[in-house]
Amino acid sequence: MPTDDDTTPSLLQVARAADEPAEPVEPLRLGERVREIRRARNWTLEEASRRAGLARSTLSKIENEQMSPTFDAVQKLAKGLGIDVPQLFTPPKSDKVMGRRSITRAGEGEPHPTATYEHEMLATEIARKKMLPYKAVIRARSFEEFGQWVRHDGEEFLYVLDGAVRLLTELYAPVDLSAGDSAYYDASMGHCVISTSSRDATILWVTSL
């Protein structure tokens, strides 16, 4: 989560410096995706519905976009088709495997300190990432230390690794999070995170690019 410091480039500015403009997002067609996977396996509706534990009529309606499956049905579909749930919603754009991988050993991330956070950027050797992962030590103890809401494009996920924090957002009541808790939110909404524990809290952040 970058800060609005005029003298220090934000994490997103650093990460996006060499990035190309984002491609337009195509509308999701879950039914079409399910049918595509089923046919790739040469399964009939009966075979796929049996493997997924769903009625044939239900699967047919899902494939024809006549009904939206519940989360439970989505999980059954993914298990029956032999894929992970995210693969139902994010099919590969091509058959080409990029094979990119990055390992960041403990303490070897790239430091990016600010007045309110001490960031450690991860997977820095990969260019044009779709996500920006980083660990942060939360120094701030009050909203006043920011001066204003933090806002930027994309969505953000945070996971508390150590200590306790308070997530402040302009559209929701403050929420306290402890180690093991997480939050996912629209980063264009004003937000900031402060530490509420006696020591500086540590969190893992992932920001979409």
C-alpha positions in Angstrom: 0.0 0.0 0.0 1.9 3.1 -1.2 1.8 6.4 0.7 1.3 9.9 -0.8 4.9 11.1 -0.2 5.9 13.8 -2.8 9.6 13.0 -2.5 9.5 9.2 -2.5 8.0 7.2 -5.5 5.3 4.9 -4.4 5.6 1.1 -4.7 3.1 1.2 -7.6 5.1 3.9 -9.4 8.2 1.8 -9.1 6.5 -1.4 -10.2 4.7 0.2 -13.1 7.6 2.2 -14.5 8.4 -0.4 -17.1 4.9 -1.8 -17.5 2.8 -1.6 -20.7 -0.8 -0.3 -20.6 -3.2 -2.8 -19.1 -5.3 -4.8 -21.5 -9.1 -4.4 -21.4 -10.7 -7.0 -19.2 -12.9 -9.5 -21.0 -16.4 -10.3 -19.6 -16.6 -13.5 -17.6 -18.5 -16.4 -19.3 -18.5 -19.1 -16.7 -20.9 -21.4 -18.5 -18.8 -21.2 -21.7 -15.7 -21.9 -19.7 -17.3 -25.0 -18.0 -18.4 -26.3 -21.4 -15.0 -25.8 -22.9 -13.3 -27.8 -20.2 -15.9 -30.6 -20.3 -15.6 -31.0 -24.1 -11.8 -30.9 -23.8 -12.1 -34.0 -21.7 -14.6 -35.6 -24.1 -17.2 -35.9 -21.3 -20.9 -35.9 -21.9 -23.2 -33.8 -19.6 -24.1 -36.9 -17.8 -20.4 -37.8 -17.1 -19.5 -34.3 -16.0 -22.5 -33.9 -13.8 -21.8 -37.3 -12.2 -18.2 -36.4 -11.5 -19.2 -33.0 -10.0 -22.1 -34.4 -8.0 -24.6 -32.0 -9.7 -27.9 -32.8 -11.5 -27.6 -32.9 -15.3 -30.2 -30.2 -15.6 -28.3 -28.0 -13.2 -25.0 -28.4 -15.2 -26.9 -27.7 -18.5 -28.4 -24.5 -17.1 -24.9 -23.3 -15.9 -23.3 -24.0 -19.3 -26.1 -22.1 -21.0 -25.9 -19.2 -18.7 -29.4 -19.8 -17.4 -28.4 -19.8 -13.8 -25.5 -18.6 -11.7 -23.9 -21.4 -9.6 -23.6 -21.1 -5.8 -20.1 -21.1 -4.4 -20.7 -24.7 -3.3 -21.6 -25.6 -6.9 -18.5 -23.9 -8.2 -16.3 -25.9 -5.8 -18.0 -29.1 -6.9 -17.5 -28.2 -10.6 -13.8 -27.5 -10.1 -13.3 -30.7 -8.2 -15.3 -32.7 -10.7 -13.4 -31.2 -13.7 -10.1 -31.8 -11.9 -9.0 -28.1 -11.7 -8.6 -25.4 -9.1 -11.4 -22.9 -8.6 -9.4 -19.9 -10.0 -9.0 -21.8 -13.2 -12.7 -21.7 -13.8 -12.6 -17.9 -13.8 -9.1 -17.2 -15.3 -8.5 -19.4 -18.3 -5.1 -19.1 -19.9 -4.9 -16.7 -22.9 -2.7 -19.1 -24.8 -1.2 -22.6 -24.6 2.2 -21.0 -24.1 3.7 -21.6 -20.7 5.7 -18.6 -19.4 7.4 -20.7 -16.7 8.4 -17.6 -14.7 9.4 -18.1 -11.1 11.0 -16.0 -8.4 12.4 -17.0 -5.0 13.0 -14.3 -2.3 14.9 -15.6 0.7 14.1 -14.3 4.2 15.5 -10.8 4.6 16.6 -10.5 0.9 13.7 -8.4 -0.4 14.3 -4.9 -1.7 13.7 -2.3 1.1 11.4 0.7 0.4 10.9 2.6 3.6 8.4 5.4 4.0 7.3 7.6 6.9 4.5 5.2 7.9 5.6 1.8 6.6 8.8 -0.1 6.1 8.2 -2.1 2.9 10.2 -5.1 1.7 9.4 -5.7 -1.9 9.4 -9.3 -3.0 10.0 -11.1 -6.4 11.7 -7.9 -7.7 13.5 -9.6 -10.6 10.3 -10.3 -12.4 9.3 -7.5 -14.7 5.7 -6.7 -15.8 4.1 -8.5 -12.9 0.3 -8.7 -12.6 0.7 -8.5 -8.8 3.0 -6.6 -6.5 3.8 -8.7 -3.4 5.6 -7.1 -0.4 6.0 -7.4 3.3 5.5 -4.3 5.5 6.3 -3.3 9.0 3.5 -0.9 10.2 5.0 2.1 12.0 2.0 4.4 11.9 -0.2 4.5 15.1 -2.8 7.0 13.9 -4.6 8.3 10.8 -3.1 11.7 11.4 0.3 10.4 10.5 -0.9 9.9 6.9 -2.5 13.4 6.5 -5.0 12.0 4.0 -6.5 8.8 2.7 -4.2 6.6 0.5 -5.8 5.8 -2.9 -4.5 4.1 -6.0 -5.7 1.9 -8.8 -6.3 -1.8 -8.4 -7.3 -4.1 -5.6 -5.4 -5.1 -2.5 -5.1 -8.1 -0.2 -3.4 -8.0 3.2 -2.6 -10.8 5.6 -1.4 -10.1 9.2 1.8 -12.0 9.9 2.6 -10.6 13.4 1.0 -8.2 15.8 -2.3 -6.4 15.4 -3.5 -3.7 13.0 -6.5 -1.6 12.3 -7.7 -1.2 8.7 -9.3 2.2 8.1 -11.4 2.8 5.0 -13.6 5.7 4.1 -16.7 3.6 3.3 -16.5 1.1 6.2 -16.1 1.2 10.0 -12.6 0.5 11.2 -11.8 -3.2 11.7 -9.2 -4.7 13.9 -7.1 -7.6 12.6 -4.7 -9.9 14.4 -2.1 -12.5 13.2 -3.8 -14.9 10.7 -6.6 -12.4 9.8 -6.8 -11.0 6.2 -8.7 -8.4 4.2 -9.4 -7.8 0.5 -10.5 -4.4 -0.7 -10.8 -1.9 -3.5 -7.7 0.2 -3.4 -9.3 3.2 -5.1 -11.3 3.6 -1.9 -9.5 5.7 0.7 -7.6 3.4 3.1 -4.7 3.1 5.5 -3.4 0.7 8.1 -2.1 1.5 11.6 -0.5 -0.8 14.2 -2.5 -1.3 17.4 -0.1 -3.6 19.1 2.7 -2.6 21.5 5.2 -3.4 18.8 5.2 -2.6 15.1 2.9 -5.1 13.3 4.1 -7.0 10.2 1.8 -7.8 7.3 2.0 -9.3 3.8 0.5 -7.2 1.1 -0.4 -8.1 -2.5 -1.6 -5.3 -4.8 -2.9 -5.9 -8.3 -1.1 -4.0 -11.1 
